[in-house]
Amino acid sequence: MSFEEILQQINNPIFIVIAFIVLLVIIRIFNTFRIDKGAKSYIKKASKLRRKKFNGPDLIEYTAHKRKGGSNTYKKLKSNAKSRVEKFFQYKEEELPAIVNFVHSKRKKKNKKKLIVFISNGQRKMIKIGLGKTVKEFIQLTNKFECLDELIRFLHDLPDAILKQKKHDIYIPEYEVSIGYEIK
């Protein structure tokens, strides 16, 4: 092929359309890899933060010494323990939807599945909490069912259960209810 024949092929409208489509496919593949790498990086960082700064068992141990009357509720905590528990709940509110999106997305597009934390007494779900501005709902839940330690432990272990796609729940014997999750 000579240089003139190549120029004629480039000026052909069909060639331009095909080249444009190929370019779009290459951009799409590049973006998919970039998004996938970013999501995996976020999951690693979240796991590290969960072990170091937002460690549920350490928080339970810390709040055990900061309670009034040995209660297992949020309202009976001293103020500095309350702020640490609120930060923990806020972090979980941010972390859990990202993990659900990572696990349940197709072609790394944003999915429409949502995480719902619920309280059930066997077959009937009594309270459902959809994630997003849930700190107050978690606080009300701990005050109503006296389950601060159980909720912190549940939220600490929940990301691993979501990543492994396993069922995870915690039973509260005093009220005969359990805390669980589902993804809809």
N, C-alpha and C positions, 0 to 999 in steps of 0.2 A: 504494500500500500504506500502510496506517495502522500506527501504532505497535503496536497490539494484534496485527495479523496477523504482524508481524515477530517479536514475542515468541512467538507460537504456533509459528512456523517454528523458532525457536531451541530450544524445548522438545521438538521432534520428535526422537526417537532417531536416525532416519536422518540428519538434518541434523548431529547431534553426531558421528556416526561419520565422515561425509564431511569435516567440519571438522577432525577429528583426523587423518585420512589426509593432507589437504592440508598441515596443520602439519608432519607427519613428513616429507613430501616437501621442503618448504621448508628444514627443518633439515638434511636429507641433502645438498641442493644447497649450502647454506652451508658445511657441513663439508668437502665435496669441494673447494670453492674454497680454503678455508683450508689444507687439507692440501697441495694442489697448490702454493700460494704458499709454504708453509713448505719444501717439498721443493726448489723452484727456488732459494729463498734459501740452503739448505744447499749445493746444488751450486755456487752462485757463491762462497760462503765457502770451500768446499773447494778450488776452483780457485785462489783467491787464496792460500790457505795453501800449496798445492802449489808455487806460483811463488816464494813468499817464504821460508817457514820450512822446509818439507819438500821442497826442491828436490833431485831425484835427481842431476842432473849436478854440482851444487855439492857434494853429499855425496861423490860419487865423487872429485872433485878434492881435497876435504878429507882423505879417508881414504888417498889415494895417498901423502901425506906422513907418515902415521901408521902405517905398516906395518913390521913386522919382517921383514927378508929379502926384501922386494919381493913377498911372497905375495899372493894374491887370495882369502884366506879370512878369516873372522871371528876365528878364534882367534889369528891373527897380528897383530891390531890392538892398538894401545895403548889403555889403559882409557878415556880421554876420547872416543876415536873409537868404541869399542864402545858407549858409552852413547848417542851420537848415532845410530848405526845401529839400536840397539834402539828408540829413540823413533820413528825413521822407520818401522820395521816395525809398531810399535804403532799409529801413525797410519793406516797402510795397512790394518791389520786393522779399524779403525773405519770408514774412508772407503769402502772397496770394497763391502761389503755394502749400504751406503746407496745407492750409485750403482746397483747391480744392482736394488735394490728400486724406485728411481725409474724406471729405464728399462723394467723388465719388469712393472710393476704394472698391473692392470686396474682402472679406476675408482678409482685411487689407494688401493686396499686393499693390505694387506701380502700380498706374493706368497710362494710357497713355493719359488721358484727360488733356487739356491745357486751361488756362484762356487767353482770348483775350479781351483787352479793345479796343473799337472802337469809332470813331466819325462818325455820320451819319447825313444826311440832310433829313430825312424822310425815303425813301425806300433804298437809295443807301448808302453804307458804304464808306466813303471817306478815312479814315485812320484806319488801324488795327495795334495794338501794342500787340505782344505776349510777355508775361513776361519772363524776363531774360535779364539782361543788358539793362534795359529800362529807366534808369535815364535820359540819354540824350534825348530820344524820348519824355519823359514827359515834359522836359524843352522846347524842340522845340514846342511841342503842346501848352504849356501855352503862349509861345511868339507869335505863329501864330494866335491863337484864343482869346487871352487876357482872359484866363479862369483859372488863378492860384487858386483863391478861390474856384471855382466850382470843379476843379480837386482834390484839397485837401479834400473838403467835400465828393466828390464821393468816393475817395480811403479810407476815414475814415469809411464810412458807408458800403462799399463793403463787408467786412468779414461777417457782420451780414446777409446781403442779400444772400451770398453764403451758409452760415450755414442753413438759413431758406429756401433756394432754391427758392427765389423770384426774379422777374425781378426788376432791379434797373437801373435808368438812370437819368441824370440831363440835363436840357435844357439850352442852352446859347442863349438868345434872340437876342443879337447884330449880331450874325452870322447865326442865325436860324439853329443851329446844336445841337445835343445832344450827351452826352457821355454815353455809355452803355457798357455792357459786355456780353460775351457768353462763354460757356464752350464746347469745341469740343474735 
